[in-house]
Amino acid sequence: MAKMDRMTEQLISADVVVVAYPMYNFSMPASVKAWFDSVMLKGKTWDAKDGSYAGLMKGKKALVLVASGGFYGKEPMASWEHALSLGKTEFQFMGYSDVRGVLAEGMNAGDENKMSVLTKSLRQVQDIAREWYGNGKA
C-alpha cells in the first residue's frame, strides 16, 4: 500500500503528467492499467457525492502518447481503439482540466510510414507543449 500511496502523492503533486505506451491488443498494457488502478483513489484523485462522481485533479494537464502497429484513428477500425481513449478517459475521470492524446499509428506499415507518422506525432506534441507553456518553443 505504501508504494501505491507514494505513486498517488507523486501524481497529485504534478501539474502536468505525460504517459506513453504501446497499444497491446487494442488497449493499454496491463502495467499501465495497474498504474491507473493504483492512483485512482476515492478521496484522493476522485470522489463521489450525492450520486455523482467528481474528479479532484482540477487545473492539471495530461498528455497520453500511444503507438500502435495498425491504423485505428478512423473507420473501419476506430471502434477497436481502446488504448488512447481509455488513457484519456482515466485522466478525465480524475478531473484533469486539459487532457490531450497523440496516436502514432501504423508502426508496422513500413519504415517510410513509420518516419512520417513519428514526424507528425512529434509535431503534435510540440504544438501541445507550445500551447501549454506559451513560450513559442517546445
N, CA, C and O atoms as a GROMACS GRO file, in nm:
protein
  552
    1MET      N    1   0.081  -0.120   0.000
    1MET     CA    2   0.000   0.000   0.000
    1MET      C    3   0.085   0.126   0.000
    1MET      O    4   0.048   0.226  -0.060
    2ALA      N    5   0.200   0.121   0.066
    2ALA     CA    6   0.286   0.239   0.074
    2ALA      C    7   0.332   0.282  -0.064
    2ALA      O    8   0.339   0.401  -0.093
    3LYS      N    9   0.364   0.186  -0.150
    3LYS     CA   10   0.406   0.219  -0.286
    3LYS      C   11   0.292   0.286  -0.363
    3LYS      O   12   0.314   0.382  -0.436
    4MET      N   13   0.171   0.234  -0.347
    4MET     CA   14   0.055   0.295  -0.413
    4MET      C   15   0.032   0.437  -0.362
    4MET      O   16   0.003   0.528  -0.439
    5ASP      N   17   0.046   0.455  -0.231
    5ASP     CA   18   0.030   0.589  -0.174
    5ASP      C   19   0.135   0.686  -0.229
    5ASP      O   20   0.103   0.801  -0.259
    6ARG      N   21   0.259   0.639  -0.243
    6ARG     CA   22   0.366   0.725  -0.299
    6ARG      C   23   0.335   0.763  -0.444
    6ARG      O   24   0.352   0.878  -0.484
    7MET      N   25   0.289   0.666  -0.523
    7MET     CA   26   0.255   0.695  -0.662
    7MET      C   27   0.141   0.795  -0.670
    7MET      O   28   0.143   0.886  -0.754
    8THR      N   29   0.043   0.781  -0.584
    8THR     CA   30  -0.070   0.873  -0.583
    8THR      C   31  -0.026   1.012  -0.542
    8THR      O   32  -0.066   1.110  -0.605
    9GLU      N   33   0.055   1.023  -0.440
    9GLU     CA   34   0.105   1.154  -0.396
    9GLU      C   35   0.191   1.219  -0.504
    9GLU      O   36   0.184   1.340  -0.524
   10GLN      N   37   0.270   1.139  -0.574
   10GLN     CA   38   0.350   1.191  -0.684
   10GLN      C   39   0.259   1.247  -0.793
   10GLN      O   40   0.285   1.355  -0.846
   11LEU      N   41   0.154   1.174  -0.826
   11LEU     CA   42   0.060   1.220  -0.928
   11LEU      C   43  -0.008   1.349  -0.883
   11LEU      O   44  -0.020   1.443  -0.961
   12ILE      N   45  -0.053   1.354  -0.759
   12ILE     CA   46  -0.121   1.472  -0.706
   12ILE      C   47  -0.030   1.595  -0.711
   12ILE      O   48  -0.077   1.706  -0.735
   13SER      N   49   0.098   1.576  -0.688
   13SER     CA   50   0.192   1.688  -0.683
   13SER      C   51   0.230   1.742  -0.821
   13SER      O   52   0.285   1.852  -0.831
   14ALA      N   53   0.201   1.668  -0.926
   14ALA     CA   54   0.239   1.709  -1.062
   14ALA      C   55   0.130   1.794  -1.126
   14ALA      O   56   0.011   1.764  -1.115
   15ASP      N   57   0.172   1.902  -1.192
   15ASP     CA   58   0.078   1.986  -1.266
   15ASP      C   59   0.052   1.931  -1.406
   15ASP      O   60  -0.055   1.950  -1.463
   16VAL      N   61   0.153   1.862  -1.462
   16VAL     CA   62   0.144   1.802  -1.595
   16VAL      C   63   0.192   1.658  -1.586
   16VAL      O   64   0.296   1.630  -1.526
   17VAL      N   65   0.116   1.568  -1.646
   17VAL     CA   66   0.153   1.427  -1.649
   17VAL      C   67   0.156   1.382  -1.795
   17VAL      O   68   0.064   1.411  -1.872
   18VAL      N   69   0.261   1.311  -1.832
   18VAL     CA   70   0.272   1.252  -1.965
   18VAL      C   71   0.290   1.102  -1.948
   18VAL      O   72   0.380   1.057  -1.877
   19VAL      N   73   0.204   1.024  -2.011
   19VAL     CA   74   0.219   0.880  -2.013
   19VAL      C   75   0.233   0.835  -2.157
   19VAL      O   76   0.164   0.886  -2.246
   20ALA      N   77   0.323   0.742  -2.180
   20ALA     CA   78   0.347   0.690  -2.315
   20ALA      C   79   0.353   0.539  -2.309
   20ALA      O   80   0.418   0.481  -2.222
   21TYR      N   81   0.284   0.475  -2.402
   21TYR     CA   82   0.283   0.329  -2.403
   21TYR      C   83   0.238   0.279  -2.541
   21TYR      O   84   0.178   0.354  -2.618
   22PRO      N   85   0.269   0.153  -2.570
   22PRO     CA   86   0.223   0.093  -2.695
   22PRO      C   87   0.082   0.037  -2.678
   22PRO      O   88   0.039   0.006  -2.567
   23MET      N   89   0.012   0.026  -2.789
   23MET     CA   90  -0.118  -0.042  -2.788
   23MET      C   91  -0.091  -0.192  -2.784
   23MET      O   92  -0.017  -0.245  -2.866
   24TYR      N   93  -0.152  -0.259  -2.687
   24TYR     CA   94  -0.145  -0.405  -2.677
   24TYR      C   95  -0.286  -0.459  -2.695
   24TYR      O   96  -0.374  -0.430  -2.615
   25ASN      N   97  -0.307  -0.536  -2.800
   25ASN     CA   98  -0.437  -0.599  -2.822
   25ASN      C   99  -0.552  -0.499  -2.807
   25ASN      O  100  -0.651  -0.526  -2.738
   26PHE      N  101  -0.538  -0.385  -2.872
   26PHE     CA  102  -0.638  -0.279  -2.881
   26PHE      C  103  -0.650  -0.192  -2.756
   26PHE      O  104  -0.734  -0.102  -2.754
   27SER      N  105  -0.571  -0.216  -2.653
   27SER     CA  106  -0.581  -0.138  -2.530
   27SER      C  107  -0.441  -0.110  -2.475
   27SER      O  108  -0.341  -0.128  -2.544
   28MET      N  109  -0.437  -0.066  -2.351
   28MET     CA  110  -0.310  -0.034  -2.287
   28MET      C  111  -0.250  -0.160  -2.224
   28MET      O  112  -0.322  -0.254  -2.191
   29PRO      N  113  -0.117  -0.162  -2.206
   29PRO     CA  114  -0.054  -0.274  -2.138
   29PRO      C  115  -0.106  -0.287  -1.994
   29PRO      O  116  -0.148  -0.189  -1.933
   30ALA      N  117  -0.103  -0.408  -1.943
   30ALA     CA  118  -0.154  -0.435  -1.808
   30ALA      C  119  -0.082  -0.352  -1.704
   30ALA      O  120  -0.144  -0.309  -1.606
   31SER      N  121   0.047  -0.327  -1.722
   31SER     CA  122   0.121  -0.248  -1.623
   31SER      C  123   0.073  -0.103  -1.618
   31SER      O  124   0.073  -0.042  -1.512
   32VAL      N  125   0.032  -0.048  -1.732
   32VAL     CA  126  -0.020   0.089  -1.735
   32VAL      C  127  -0.158   0.092  -1.669
   32VAL      O  128  -0.188   0.183  -1.592
   33LYS      N  129  -0.241  -0.006  -1.698
   33LYS     CA  130  -0.373  -0.014  -1.634
   33LYS      C  131  -0.357  -0.031  -1.483
   33LYS      O  132  -0.433   0.027  -1.406
   34ALA      N  133  -0.259  -0.110  -1.441
   34ALA     CA  134  -0.235  -0.128  -1.297
   34ALA      C  135  -0.193   0.004  -1.233
   34ALA      O  136  -0.231   0.032  -1.119
   35TRP      N  137  -0.114   0.085  -1.305
   35TRP     CA  138  -0.074   0.216  -1.251
   35TRP      C  139  -0.199   0.303  -1.232
   35TRP      O  140  -0.218   0.363  -1.126
   36PHE      N  141  -0.283   0.310  -1.335
   36PHE     CA  142  -0.406   0.388  -1.322
   36PHE      C  143  -0.489   0.336  -1.204
   36PHE      O  144  -0.540   0.416  -1.125
   37ASP      N  145  -0.504   0.206  -1.193
   37ASP     CA  146  -0.582   0.149  -1.084
   37ASP      C  147  -0.522   0.184  -0.948
   37ASP      O  148  -0.594   0.196  -0.849
   38SER      N  149  -0.391   0.199  -0.943
   38SER     CA  150  -0.323   0.231  -0.817
   38SER      C  151  -0.341   0.376  -0.775
   38SER      O  152  -0.348   0.406  -0.656
   39VAL      N  153  -0.348   0.467  -0.872
   39VAL     CA  154  -0.353   0.610  -0.839
   39VAL      C  155  -0.494   0.667  -0.840
   39VAL      O  156  -0.516   0.780  -0.796
   40MET      N  157  -0.589   0.592  -0.888
   40MET     CA  158  -0.728   0.639  -0.889
   40MET      C  159  -0.792   0.599  -0.758
   40MET      O  160  -0.857   0.495  -0.748
   41LEU      N  161  -0.773   0.682  -0.657
   41LEU     CA  162  -0.819   0.652  -0.522
   41LEU      C  163  -0.929   0.749  -0.480
   41LEU      O  164  -0.914   0.871  -0.488
   42LYS      N  165  -1.039   0.690  -0.435
   42LYS     CA  166  -1.152   0.771  -0.386
   42LYS      C  167  -1.104   0.859  -0.271
   42LYS      O  168  -1.039   0.813  -0.177
   43GLY      N  169  -1.139   0.986  -0.280
   43GLY     CA  170  -1.099   1.081  -0.178
   43GLY      C  171  -0.963   1.144  -0.202
   43GLY      O  172  -0.926   1.240  -0.135
   44LYS      N  173  -0.888   1.091  -0.298
   44LYS     CA  174  -0.756   1.146  -0.332
   44LYS      C  175  -0.755   1.208  -0.471
   44LYS      O  176  -0.723   1.325  -0.487
   45THR      N  177  -0.790   1.127  -0.573
   45THR     CA  178  -0.790   1.178  -0.710
   45THR      C  179  -0.930   1.192  -0.767
   45THR      O  180  -0.950   1.255  -0.871
   46TRP      N  181  -1.028   1.133  -0.700
   46TRP     CA  182  -1.169   1.148  -0.738
   46TRP      C  183  -1.254   1.124  -0.614
   46TRP      O  184  -1.206   1.072  -0.513
   47ASP      N  185  -1.380   1.161  -0.623
   47ASP     CA  186  -1.470   1.137  -0.512
   47ASP      C  187  -1.611   1.118  -0.566
   47ASP      O  188  -1.639   1.145  -0.683
   48ALA      N  189  -1.699   1.073  -0.480
   48ALA     CA  190  -1.840   1.057  -0.515
   48ALA      C  191  -1.922   1.132  -0.411
   48ALA      O  192  -1.899   1.121  -0.290
   49LYS      N  193  -2.019   1.206  -0.460
   49LYS     CA  194  -2.103   1.284  -0.370
   49LYS      C  195  -2.240   1.298  -0.433
   49LYS      O  196  -2.252   1.327  -0.552
   50ASP      N  197  -2.342   1.278  -0.354
   50ASP     CA  198  -2.480   1.294  -0.400
   50ASP      C  199  -2.509   1.216  -0.528
   50ASP      O  200  -2.581   1.264  -0.616
   51GLY      N  201  -2.453   1.097  -0.538
   51GLY     CA  202  -2.480   1.011  -0.652
   51GLY      C  203  -2.405   1.044  -0.779
   51GLY      O  204  -2.436   0.988  -0.884
   52SER      N  205  -2.306   1.133  -0.772
   52SER     CA  206  -2.228   1.162  -0.892
   52SER      C  207  -2.078   1.162  -0.859
   52SER      O  208  -2.038   1.174  -0.743
   53TYR      N  209  -1.999   1.147  -0.962
   53TYR     CA  210  -1.854   1.143  -0.947
   53TYR      C  211  -1.795   1.281  -0.970
   53TYR      O  212  -1.847   1.360  -1.048
   54ALA      N  213  -1.685   1.308  -0.900
   54ALA     CA  214  -1.615   1.435  -0.918
   54ALA      C  215  -1.465   1.409  -0.915
   54ALA      O  216  -1.412   1.351  -0.821
   55GLY      N  217  -1.399   1.454  -1.020
   55GLY     CA  218  -1.254   1.445  -1.022
   55GLY      C  219  -1.194   1.552  -0.934
   55GLY      O  220  -1.244   1.664  -0.927
   56LEU      N  221  -1.087   1.517  -0.865
   56LEU     CA  222  -1.022   1.610  -0.772
   56LEU      C  223  -0.893   1.669  -0.827
   56LEU      O  224  -0.819   1.736  -0.754
   57MET      N  225  -0.865   1.646  -0.953
   57MET     CA  226  -0.738   1.690  -1.012
   57MET      C  227  -0.757   1.810  -1.104
   57MET      O  228  -0.689   1.822  -1.206
   58LYS      N  229  -0.847   1.898  -1.068
   58LYS     CA  230  -0.877   2.017  -1.149
   58LYS      C  231  -0.752   2.105  -1.165
   58LYS      O  232  -0.668   2.112  -1.075
   59GLY      N  233  -0.743   2.170  -1.280
   59GLY     CA  234  -0.633   2.261  -1.306
   59GLY      C  235  -0.506   2.191  -1.354
   59GLY      O  236  -0.404   2.257  -1.376
   60LYS      N  237  -0.510   2.061  -1.371
   60LYS     CA  238  -0.392   1.985  -1.414
   60LYS      C  239  -0.409   1.941  -1.559
   60LYS      O  240  -0.520   1.939  -1.612
   61LYS      N  241  -0.296   1.906  -1.621
   61LYS     CA  242  -0.295   1.866  -1.762
   61LYS      C  243  -0.235   1.728  -1.776
   61LYS      O  244  -0.146   1.689  -1.700
   62ALA      N  245  -0.285   1.654  -1.875
   62ALA     CA  246  -0.232   1.521  -1.903
   62ALA      C  247  -0.219   1.502  -2.053
   62ALA      O  248  -0.302   1.547  -2.132
   63LEU      N  249  -0.112   1.436  -2.091
   63LEU     CA  250  -0.086   1.402  -2.230
   63LEU      C  251  -0.065   1.252  -2.238
   63LEU      O  252   0.019   1.196  -2.168
   64VAL      N  253  -0.143   1.186  -2.323
   64VAL     CA  254  -0.134   1.042  -2.343
   64VAL      C  255  -0.076   1.018  -2.482
   64VAL      O  256  -0.133   1.062  -2.582
   65LEU      N  257   0.036   0.946  -2.487
   65LEU     CA  258   0.103   0.914  -2.613
   65LEU      C  259   0.095   0.764  -2.634
   65LEU      O  260   0.137   0.686  -2.549
   66VAL      N  261   0.040   0.723  -2.748
   66VAL     CA  262   0.023   0.582  -2.777
   66VAL      C  263   0.077   0.551  -2.917
   66VAL      O  264   0.055   0.627  -3.011
   67ALA      N  265   0.147   0.440  -2.928
   67ALA     CA  266   0.194   0.390  -3.058
   67ALA      C  267   0.121   0.259  -3.087
   67ALA      O  268   0.108   0.174  -2.999
   68SER      N  269   0.074   0.245  -3.211
   68SER     CA  270   0.006   0.121  -3.250
   68SER      C  271   0.065   0.068  -3.379
   68SER      O  272   0.114   0.144  -3.463
   69GLY      N  273   0.060  -0.062  -3.394
   69GLY     CA  274   0.110  -0.125  -3.516
   69GLY      C  275   0.017  -0.101  -3.633
   69GLY      O  276   0.062  -0.084  -3.747
   70GLY      N  277  -0.114  -0.102  -3.607
   70GLY     CA  278  -0.213  -0.083  -3.712
   70GLY      C  279  -0.271   0.057  -3.712
   70GLY      O  280  -0.222   0.147  -3.644
   71PHE      N  281  -0.376   0.072  -3.790
   71PHE     CA  282  -0.441   0.202  -3.807
   71PHE      C  283  -0.579   0.199  -3.739
   71PHE      O  284  -0.668   0.126  -3.782
   72TYR      N  285  -0.594   0.278  -3.633
   72TYR     CA  286  -0.716   0.276  -3.553
   72TYR      C  287  -0.778   0.415  -3.535
   72TYR      O  288  -0.875   0.429  -3.461
   73GLY      N  289  -0.724   0.515  -3.601
   73GLY     CA  290  -0.771   0.652  -3.584
   73GLY      C  291  -0.901   0.684  -3.656
   73GLY      O  292  -0.967   0.783  -3.624
   74LYS      N  293  -0.938   0.602  -3.752
   74LYS     CA  294  -1.063   0.626  -3.825
   74LYS      C  295  -1.123   0.493  -3.869
   74LYS      O  296  -1.059   0.388  -3.859
   75GLU      N  297  -1.244   0.500  -3.916
   75GLU     CA  298  -1.315   0.378  -3.958
   75GLU      C  299  -1.242   0.313  -4.075
   75GLU      O  300  -1.181   0.384  -4.156
   76PRO      N  301  -1.248   0.184  -4.086
   76PRO     CA  302  -1.340   0.095  -4.015
   76PRO      C  303  -1.286   0.041  -3.881
   76PRO      O  304  -1.354  -0.038  -3.816
   77MET      N  305  -1.167   0.082  -3.840
   77MET     CA  306  -1.105   0.023  -3.720
   77MET      C  307  -1.116   0.111  -3.596
   77MET      O  308  -1.069   0.071  -3.490
   78ALA      N  309  -1.174   0.229  -3.606
   78ALA     CA  310  -1.177   0.323  -3.493
   78ALA      C  311  -1.244   0.263  -3.370
   78ALA      O  312  -1.203   0.292  -3.257
   79SER      N  313  -1.344   0.180  -3.389
   79SER     CA  314  -1.414   0.123  -3.273
   79SER      C  315  -1.329   0.020  -3.200
   79SER      O  316  -1.366  -0.023  -3.091
   80TRP      N  317  -1.216  -0.020  -3.258
   80TRP     CA  318  -1.128  -0.117  -3.193
   80TRP      C  319  -1.023  -0.049  -3.106
   80TRP      O  320  -0.954  -0.116  -3.030
   81GLU      N  321  -1.012   0.082  -3.116
   81GLU     CA  322  -0.909   0.156  -3.042
   81GLU      C  323  -0.956   0.182  -2.900
   81GLU      O  324  -1.053   0.254  -2.877
   82HIS      N  325  -0.886   0.122  -2.803
   82HIS     CA  326  -0.918   0.143  -2.662
   82HIS      C  327  -0.795   0.184  -2.582
   82HIS      O  328  -0.803   0.195  -2.459
   83ALA      N  329  -0.684   0.205  -2.648
   83ALA     CA  330  -0.560   0.240  -2.577
   83ALA      C  331  -0.556   0.389  -2.546
   83ALA      O  332  -0.544   0.428  -2.430
   84LEU      N  333  -0.567   0.472  -2.647
   84LEU     CA  334  -0.565   0.617  -2.628
   84LEU      C  335  -0.694   0.662  -2.559
   84LEU      O  336  -0.690   0.742  -2.466
   85SER      N  337  -0.807   0.611  -2.606
   85SER     CA  338  -0.935   0.655  -2.549
   85SER      C  339  -0.945   0.620  -2.401
   85SER      O  340  -0.997   0.700  -2.323
   86LEU      N  341  -0.899   0.503  -2.359
   86LEU     CA  342  -0.905   0.466  -2.218
   86LEU      C  343  -0.811   0.553  -2.134
   86LEU      O  344  -0.848   0.597  -2.026
   87GLY      N  345  -0.691   0.577  -2.184
   87GLY     CA  346  -0.598   0.665  -2.111
   87GLY      C  347  -0.657   0.803  -2.089
   87GLY      O  348  -0.649   0.858  -1.979
   88LYS      N  349  -0.717   0.859  -2.192
   88LYS     CA  350  -0.778   0.991  -2.179
   88LYS      C  351  -0.897   0.988  -2.083
   88LYS      O  352  -0.915   1.079  -2.003
   89THR      N  353  -0.977   0.882  -2.091
   89THR     CA  354  -1.092   0.869  -2.001
   89THR      C  355  -1.049   0.862  -1.856
   89THR      O  356  -1.113   0.921  -1.769
   90GLU      N  357  -0.941   0.790  -1.828
   90GLU     CA  358  -0.892   0.777  -1.690
   90GLU      C  359  -0.858   0.915  -1.633
   90GLU      O  360  -0.898   0.947  -1.521
   91PHE      N  361  -0.786   0.996  -1.710
   91PHE     CA  362  -0.750   1.131  -1.663
   91PHE      C  363  -0.873   1.221  -1.652
   91PHE      O  364  -0.884   1.298  -1.558
   92GLN      N  365  -0.964   1.211  -1.748
   92GLN     CA  366  -1.086   1.292  -1.742
   92GLN      C  367  -1.168   1.256  -1.618
   92GLN      O  368  -1.223   1.345  -1.553
   93PHE      N  369  -1.175   1.128  -1.585
   93PHE     CA  370  -1.248   1.086  -1.467
   93PHE      C  371  -1.189   1.147  -1.341
   93PHE      O  372  -1.261   1.183  -1.248
   94MET      N  373  -1.055   1.159  -1.338
   94MET     CA  374  -0.990   1.219  -1.221
   94MET      C  375  -1.001   1.371  -1.220
   94MET      O  376  -0.954   1.436  -1.127
   95GLY      N  377  -1.063   1.428  -1.323
   95GLY     CA  378  -1.090   1.571  -1.322
   95GLY      C  379  -0.985   1.658  -1.387
   95GLY      O  380  -0.988   1.780  -1.370
   96TYR      N  381  -0.891   1.600  -1.460
   96TYR     CA  382  -0.790   1.682  -1.527
   96TYR      C  383  -0.859   1.782  -1.618
   96TYR      O  384  -0.952   1.747  -1.691
   97SER      N  385  -0.813   1.906  -1.614
   97SER     CA  386  -0.877   2.014  -1.689
   97SER      C  387  -0.846   2.010  -1.837
   97SER      O  388  -0.927   2.054  -1.919
   98ASP      N  389  -0.729   1.957  -1.873
   98ASP     CA  390  -0.687   1.953  -2.013
   98ASP      C  391  -0.622   1.818  -2.037
   98ASP      O  392  -0.513   1.790  -1.987
   99VAL      N  393  -0.688   1.734  -2.114
   99VAL     CA  394  -0.637   1.600  -2.145
   99VAL      C  395  -0.622   1.590  -2.296
   99VAL      O  396  -0.719   1.608  -2.371
  100ARG      N  397  -0.502   1.562  -2.340
  100ARG     CA  398  -0.473   1.550  -2.483
  100ARG      C  399  -0.419   1.411  -2.512
  100ARG      O  400  -0.372   1.341  -2.423
  101GLY      N  401  -0.426   1.374  -2.638
  101GLY     CA  402  -0.372   1.245  -2.680
  101GLY      C  403  -0.313   1.252  -2.818
  101GLY      O  404  -0.359   1.327  -2.904
  102VAL      N  405  -0.210   1.171  -2.838
  102VAL     CA  406  -0.147   1.158  -2.969
  102VAL      C  407  -0.137   1.008  -2.998
  102VAL      O  408  -0.081   0.932  -2.919
  103LEU      N  409  -0.190   0.966  -3.112
  103LEU     CA  410  -0.184   0.827  -3.154
  103LEU      C  411  -0.090   0.817  -3.273
  103LEU      O  412  -0.121   0.863  -3.383
  104ALA      N  413   0.026   0.757  -3.250
  104ALA     CA  414   0.121   0.730  -3.358
  104ALA      C  415   0.086   0.592  -3.412
  104ALA      O  416   0.131   0.490  -3.361
  105GLU      N  417   0.005   0.591  -3.516
  105GLU     CA  418  -0.048   0.463  -3.565
  105GLU      C  419   0.023   0.416  -3.691
  105GLU      O  420   0.083   0.494  -3.765
  106GLY      N  421   0.016   0.284  -3.714
  106GLY     CA  422   0.074   0.227  -3.834
  106GLY      C  423   0.224   0.199  -3.823
  106GLY      O  424   0.294   0.200  -3.924
  107MET      N  425   0.272   0.175  -3.703
  107MET     CA  426   0.415   0.150  -3.685
  107MET      C  427   0.462   0.022  -3.753
  107MET      O  428   0.582   0.003  -3.773
  108ASN      N  429   0.370  -0.066  -3.789
  108ASN     CA  430   0.406  -0.190  -3.860
  108ASN      C  431   0.386  -0.178  -4.011
  108ASN      O  432   0.392  -0.279  -4.082
  109ALA      N  433   0.361  -0.057  -4.061
  109ALA     CA  434   0.328  -0.039  -4.203
  109ALA      C  435   0.450  -0.001  -4.288
  109ALA      O  436   0.434   0.051  -4.398
  110GLY      N  437   0.569  -0.026  -4.239
  110GLY     CA  438   0.689   0.003  -4.315
  110GLY      C  439   0.761   0.126  -4.267
  110GLY      O  440   0.703   0.215  -4.204
  111ASP      N  441   0.890   0.131  -4.298
  111ASP     CA  442   0.976   0.238  -4.248
  111ASP      C  443   0.934   0.376  -4.296
  111ASP      O  444   0.940   0.472  -4.219
  112GLU      N  445   0.891   0.389  -4.421
  112GLU     CA  446   0.851   0.521  -4.472
  112GLU      C  447   0.732   0.575  -4.394
  112GLU      O  448   0.731   0.691  -4.352
  113ASN      N  449   0.631   0.491  -4.374
  113ASN     CA  450   0.514   0.531  -4.296
  113ASN      C  451   0.553   0.563  -4.153
  113ASN      O  452   0.505   0.661  -4.095
  114LYS      N  453   0.639   0.480  -4.096
  114LYS     CA  454   0.680   0.499  -3.956
  114LYS      C  455   0.743   0.636  -3.937
  114LYS      O  456   0.710   0.707  -3.842
  115MET      N  457   0.834   0.674  -4.024
  115MET     CA  458   0.901   0.804  -4.012
  115MET      C  459   0.802   0.918  -4.030
  115MET      O  460   0.811   1.019  -3.961
  116SER      N  461   0.709   0.903  -4.124
  116SER     CA  462   0.609   1.006  -4.147
  116SER      C  463   0.520   1.024  -4.024
  116SER      O  464   0.492   1.137  -3.983
  117VAL      N  465   0.475   0.914  -3.967
  117VAL     CA  466   0.388   0.918  -3.850
  117VAL      C  467   0.462   0.974  -3.730
  117VAL      O  468   0.407   1.055  -3.655
  118LEU      N  469   0.585   0.932  -3.711
  118LEU     CA  470   0.663   0.983  -3.597
  118LEU      C  471   0.688   1.133  -3.610
  118LEU      O  472   0.683   1.205  -3.510
  119THR      N  473   0.714   1.179  -3.731
  119THR     CA  474   0.734   1.323  -3.753
  119THR      C  475   0.606   1.399  -3.722
  119THR      O  476   0.609   1.503  -3.656
  120LYS      N  477   0.493   1.348  -3.771
  120LYS     CA  478   0.362   1.411  -3.744
  120LYS      C  479   0.332   1.411  -3.594
  120LYS      O  480   0.288   1.512  -3.540
  121SER      N  481   0.357   1.300  -3.528
  121SER     CA  482   0.329   1.289  -3.385
  121SER      C  483   0.417   1.384  -3.305
  121SER      O  484   0.370   1.447  -3.211
  122LEU      N  485   0.544   1.393  -3.341
  122LEU     CA  486   0.635   1.486  -3.273
  122LEU      C  487   0.585   1.629  -3.289
  122LEU      O  488   0.590   1.707  -3.194
  123ARG      N  489   0.538   1.664  -3.408
  123ARG     CA  490   0.483   1.799  -3.430
  123ARG      C  491   0.362   1.823  -3.340
  123ARG      O  492   0.346   1.932  -3.284
  124GLN      N  493   0.277   1.723  -3.326
  124GLN     CA  494   0.159   1.736  -3.240
  124GLN      C  495   0.201   1.760  -3.094
  124GLN      O  496   0.144   1.846  -3.026
  125VAL      N  497   0.298   1.686  -3.047
  125VAL     CA  498   0.348   1.702  -2.910
  125VAL      C  499   0.409   1.841  -2.893
  125VAL      O  500   0.386   1.906  -2.791
  126GLN      N  501   0.486   1.886  -2.991
  126GLN     CA  502   0.545   2.020  -2.983
  126GLN      C  503   0.437   2.128  -2.981
  126GLN      O  504   0.449   2.226  -2.907
  127ASP      N  505   0.333   2.111  -3.060
  127ASP     CA  506   0.223   2.208  -3.061
  127ASP      C  507   0.154   2.214  -2.925
  127ASP      O  508   0.121   2.322  -2.876
  128ILE      N  509   0.132   2.098  -2.865
  128ILE     CA  510   0.068   2.093  -2.733
  128ILE      C  511   0.159   2.160  -2.630
  128ILE      O  512   0.111   2.238  -2.547
  129ALA      N  513   0.288   2.130  -2.634
  129ALA     CA  514   0.382   2.192  -2.539
  129ALA      C  515   0.384   2.343  -2.556
  129ALA      O  516   0.386   2.416  -2.457
  130ARG      N  517   0.384   2.391  -2.680
  130ARG     CA  518   0.382   2.536  -2.704
  130ARG      C  519   0.254   2.598  -2.648
  130ARG      O  520   0.258   2.705  -2.588
  131GLU      N  521   0.143   2.533  -2.668
  131GLU     CA  522   0.016   2.584  -2.618
  131GLU      C  523   0.016   2.587  -2.465
  131GLU      O  524  -0.027   2.685  -2.405
  132TRP      N  525   0.063   2.480  -2.403
  132TRP     CA  526   0.061   2.471  -2.258
  132TRP      C  527   0.160   2.566  -2.192
  132TRP      O  528   0.131   2.624  -2.087
  133TYR      N  529   0.275   2.582  -2.252
  133TYR     CA  530   0.378   2.664  -2.189
  133TYR      C  531   0.389   2.803  -2.248
  133TYR      O  532   0.453   2.890  -2.188
  134GLY      N  533   0.329   2.826  -2.364
  134GLY     CA  534   0.316   2.958  -2.420
  134GLY      C  535   0.444   3.032  -2.452
  134GLY      O  536   0.441   3.154  -2.470
  135ASN      N  537   0.556   2.963  -2.458
  135ASN     CA  538   0.682   3.034  -2.483
  135ASN      C  539   0.724   3.034  -2.628
  135ASN      O  540   0.830   3.088  -2.662
  136GLY      N  541   0.644   2.973  -2.714
  136GLY     CA  542   0.678   2.972  -2.856
  136GLY      C  543   0.778   2.866  -2.894
  136GLY      O  544   0.803   2.845  -3.013
  137LYS      N  545   0.838   2.800  -2.797
  137LYS     CA  546   0.935   2.694  -2.824
  137LYS      C  547   0.896   2.570  -2.745
  137LYS      O  548   0.852   2.578  -2.631
  138ALA      N  549   0.915   2.456  -2.809
  138ALA     CA  550   0.884   2.331  -2.738
  138ALA      C  551   1.010   2.260  -2.698
  138ALA      O  552   1.004   2.153  -2.637
   0.00000   0.00000   0.00000
